[in-house]
């Protein structure tokens, strides 16, 4: 193989890697970081829920999870006494969504941490996107990428004892 052909192949590989890295990057300019704000409480079907607004969620998020829920008691932050906590997203619009998270009481502040799985930056992000699409096609869950965490806490709403 001639030297010119080797240089041409090397240049083609470098250009191809550059194009892949460019395609995997974020080209939308500045994106505000995700925010998670407590809105209020609601009673949905007999279940007390805290409502949070998630704004500026990453557009390329491929997973979400309720990572932590704790209550501020006189002894510090404690886990809920309920064995299972329910949560859901609803009301998506152009900038965000509302998360409804079941809570046990409005008398103690509750700290909520949500995790959002997103692809990594650059060429590893391209790999993450390919793996995500393949795992979605196969019906599996995705284990690669990175997590972004958002957190906030509720305010105390003490019921009127009258």
Secondary structure, DSSP 4 states (H G I P E B T S, - for coil): --HHHHHHHHHHHHHHHHHHHHHHS--S---PPPEEEEEEEEEETTEEEEEEEEES--TT--EEEEEEEEEEETTEEEE-SSS---EEEE---SSEEEEEEE-S-SSS-EEEEEEEEEPPSHHHHHHHHHHHHHHHHHTPPP--SEEEEEEEE----PPP--
